[in-house]
Structure formats: structure tokens, C-alpha cells
Amino acid sequence: MTVELAGLHYFDDRDSANRALADKIASDLKGAIMERNKASLWVSGGSTPMDMYRALSVANLPWQNVTISMVDERYVPPTDEASNERLIKENLLTNGADNAQFIPFFQIAQSPQENQAQLEQTLREHIHGALDVVVLGMGNDGHTASLFPCAPEIEQVVSAENADFTAVTHPRIAPHPRLTLTLNRLLASRHIYLLIFGEEKLNTLKKAEQAGEEMDMPIRYFLHNTEPRLEIYWAP
């Protein structure tokens, strides 16, 4: 099935998609470092992007000038099997990329709300200006980052008036409270990528392209954004 969508890049196999996206991100980071002497990379967890992260980790970059963090995280310690931080440390923060500065989302706190307050302060101290590169994933319900349609907090998290970096969400269909970047922070990034594999995800993308409320399928916020345009990397 072919979906006609601006910004959608088709690849014959996943390895080709992973290598192409890793090369593109490396180029974006180099450009940011040349312009501002620093760059930031914001990544998703899950199994889909891990091979791409391993390819990116060997890129010839001044990684000491790169800050790496996440677009979202489950409120679990990094030793937990569900931790995005654990996956990112094992697959991205290796080889040359282990010289990058890493900002974890999980903090030692009494609650997700206290964690979010600490994280918000940390990001405001370290991040100034737009995020350089964001790598998103997408669930079959159309959620991305931890912008879940079923989360009671969704209206606040996607509000155009929300000036925070981060928020807490409690998705009804998934375990664990979540820490996520807010929609405003994500949409203001310089480069936004979506990496997805398989026909089911392509069908979800096709559904999201059709008319409907953005809040019902939050990936629509990114599909409707024109600057920057969402760049989608897909393979069977």
C-alpha cells in the first residue's frame, strides 16, 4: 500500500531506513554544531529505533558538543525493563556517542509530579532555544511521545498556551505514569523525524491523514505542522 504524504520516505528494508535516518541526523547535528557550537538530540524509546541508534552512535561527530535526552519516559527507574533510559544507554550512548551529555528524565523523587518539577528545572538550566533534532515513534492509536488520546491530561499537554518543557500523563491504556515533552516544545524543534515500520503503522498513518480531531490522534499535530515538516522514514 502506498500513502501519498509529504515528507514520507519509503525504503525497501529496515536497514536502509535506519542507515539513511542515522546519516541525516548526523548531518543535522553537524550543522547545528557549526552554527551554534552545540546541538541537542531528543529520542524515543521502544524497540523500533534501536538499530538506528546503534548506527548513529558511530557517526564521526564531536559528540562532546551534543546533549542527548528523551521525548518521553515511563516513571520507572533506569534498571526497570520498561525504562527508555536503559535502552538508550545500551544502544545510543555507546561508541563515540558515549561522549555526549545525557539528561535523563527519571529523577529521584517522591512522585511523578515532583519528578516533573525537577526535570523542568534541569531542562531550563541546560536547554536554551529550539530543540535541534527530535526522533518520534507512533502507536497504533496515533499517539506519539506520551501524548496519549486517552490521558486525562491531554488537553493541557497539547495546549498552545503551555510554556513548559515537560508534563506528566497517565494513559489509561498503558502502564506507568509518563513524563513527556509538551506539544509546543516538540513542534518548535528544528528537525522532527518519525521512524515507523510495517503495514500496520502505515495504515495508522493513513488514518491520521484523514479528517479528524488532532487530539484523537496526536500524530496529526505533527502531520499538520509545516515548519518544520515532519519527515517520516518507513520500511516494511
C-alpha positions in Angstrom: 0.0 0.0 0.0 1.3 3.5 -0.9 0.4 6.5 1.1 0.8 9.8 -0.7 2.1 12.1 2.1 4.5 15.0 2.0 7.7 14.1 3.9 7.2 10.3 3.7 10.3 8.4 2.6 9.9 4.7 1.6 12.7 2.2 1.9 12.9 -1.4 0.8 14.1 -2.7 4.1 14.6 -1.5 7.6 18.4 -1.5 7.5 18.3 1.0 4.7 15.8 3.2 6.5 17.9 3.1 9.7 21.1 4.0 7.9 19.5 6.8 6.0 18.0 8.4 9.1 21.2 8.0 11.1 23.1 9.8 8.3 20.5 12.5 8.2 20.5 13.1 11.9 24.3 13.1 12.0 24.2 15.8 9.3 21.7 17.9 11.2 23.8 17.7 14.4 26.9 18.7 12.5 25.1 21.7 11.1 23.9 22.8 14.5 27.4 22.5 15.9 28.8 24.5 13.1 26.2 27.3 13.7 26.0 27.3 17.5 28.9 25.1 18.7 26.3 22.8 20.3 23.4 20.5 19.4 20.6 18.6 21.1 19.1 15.3 20.2 15.8 14.1 21.7 15.0 10.5 21.2 12.2 7.9 21.7 12.4 4.5 23.3 10.8 1.2 22.2 12.4 -1.4 20.0 11.9 0.3 16.6 14.7 2.9 16.7 17.4 0.8 18.4 19.3 -0.3 15.3 19.2 3.3 14.0 20.7 4.5 17.3 23.5 2.0 17.0 24.3 3.2 13.5 24.2 6.8 14.7 26.5 6.1 17.7 29.4 5.5 15.4 28.9 8.8 13.4 32.0 11.0 13.1 30.8 13.8 15.3 32.2 16.0 18.1 29.9 14.2 20.5 31.1 16.3 23.4 29.2 19.2 21.9 25.9 17.2 21.8 23.3 16.9 24.5 21.0 13.9 24.3 17.7 13.4 26.1 14.3 11.9 25.5 10.9 12.9 24.2 9.3 10.8 26.9 9.8 8.3 29.6 7.9 5.9 31.9 8.1 6.8 35.6 10.3 3.8 36.4 14.0 3.7 37.4 16.6 3.0 34.7 17.1 -0.5 35.9 13.5 -1.4 35.0 12.8 -3.4 31.9 10.3 -0.7 30.8 12.9 2.1 31.0 13.6 4.1 27.9 16.8 5.4 29.5 18.1 1.9 29.8 17.5 1.2 26.1 19.1 4.5 25.0 22.2 4.0 27.2 22.6 0.5 25.8 22.1 1.4 22.1 22.9 5.0 21.5 25.2 6.2 24.3 28.0 3.9 23.1 31.0 4.1 20.8 31.7 7.8 20.1 28.3 8.9 21.3 29.2 8.0 24.9 31.0 11.4 25.0 27.6 13.2 24.7 26.0 14.8 27.7 22.9 12.9 28.7 19.9 14.3 30.6 17.8 11.5 32.0 14.1 12.1 32.6 13.8 9.9 35.6 14.8 11.7 38.8 14.9 10.5 42.4 11.5 11.9 43.5 8.5 11.0 45.7 6.0 11.2 42.8 5.8 11.8 39.0 4.8 15.4 39.7 7.9 16.0 41.9 10.0 14.3 39.2 8.5 16.6 36.5 9.2 19.7 38.6 12.9 18.7 39.0 13.2 17.7 35.3 11.6 21.0 34.2 14.2 22.9 36.2 17.1 20.9 34.8 16.0 21.4 31.2 15.5 25.1 31.7 19.1 25.3 33.1 20.6 23.4 30.2 18.5 24.0 27.1 18.1 27.4 25.6 16.3 27.9 22.3 14.7 25.4 20.0 15.5 21.6 20.2 17.7 20.6 17.3 16.6 17.1 16.4 13.6 15.1 17.6 13.0 11.4 16.8 9.4 10.3 17.4 7.7 7.0 17.3 4.0 6.3 16.9 1.5 3.9 18.5 -1.4 2.2 16.6 -3.7 4.6 18.4 -1.9 7.6 16.8 -0.1 8.7 20.0 3.4 10.0 19.9 5.8 10.8 22.7 3.5 10.3 25.7 0.7 12.4 24.1 -1.9 9.7 24.6 -5.5 10.5 23.4 -6.8 8.6 26.5 -4.7 10.5 29.1 -6.8 12.8 31.3 -4.0 15.5 30.9 -4.0 15.6 27.1 -5.8 18.9 26.7 -3.3 20.7 29.0 -0.2 18.9 27.4 -1.2 20.0 23.9 -2.4 23.4 24.8 -1.0 26.3 22.7 -0.6 28.2 26.0 1.5 25.6 27.7 5.0 27.1 28.0 6.5 24.2 30.0 9.1 21.8 28.6 7.5 18.7 30.2 4.3 17.3 31.6 3.0 14.2 33.4 0.5 12.0 31.7 -1.4 8.9 32.9 -2.5 6.9 29.8 -5.4 4.7 30.6 -4.3 2.0 28.0 -0.7 1.8 29.2 1.1 1.0 32.4 3.1 3.6 34.4 2.7 7.3 34.6 4.7 9.1 31.9 7.0 12.1 31.6 6.8 13.8 28.2 7.9 16.8 26.4 4.9 19.1 25.7 3.5 19.6 22.2 4.7 23.2 22.0 8.3 22.2 22.7 8.2 19.4 20.2 6.6 21.4 17.4 9.2 24.2 17.8 12.1 21.8 17.1 14.3 22.5 14.1 14.1 18.9 12.7 11.4 16.3 13.5 11.6 12.7 12.4 9.2 9.8 12.7 10.6 6.3 12.3 8.0 3.5 11.8 8.0 0.0 10.3 5.3 -2.4 9.0 1.9 -2.2 7.2 0.0 -1.6 10.5 1.8 1.6 11.2 1.4 2.7 7.6 -2.3 2.1 8.0 -2.3 4.2 11.2 -0.6 7.0 9.3 -3.1 6.8 6.5 -6.0 7.1 9.1 -4.3 10.0 10.8 -4.0 11.8 7.4 -7.8 11.7 7.1 -10.1 14.4 8.6 -10.5 14.2 12.4 -9.7 15.8 15.7 -6.0 16.2 16.3 -6.4 15.3 19.9 -7.9 12.0 18.9 -4.7 11.0 17.1 -1.9 13.4 18.3 0.4 12.4 15.5 -1.9 14.7 13.4 -0.4 17.8 15.1 2.9 16.9 13.5 1.4 15.9 10.1 -0.3 19.3 10.0 2.8 21.2 11.0 4.6 22.9 8.1 7.7 24.4 9.7 9.5 22.1 10.3 7.8 19.5 8.2 7.6 16.0 9.8 10.0 13.7 7.9 8.7 10.1 8.0 11.0 7.1 7.4 9.2 3.9 6.7 10.1 0.4 5.7 8.1 -2.9 5.6 
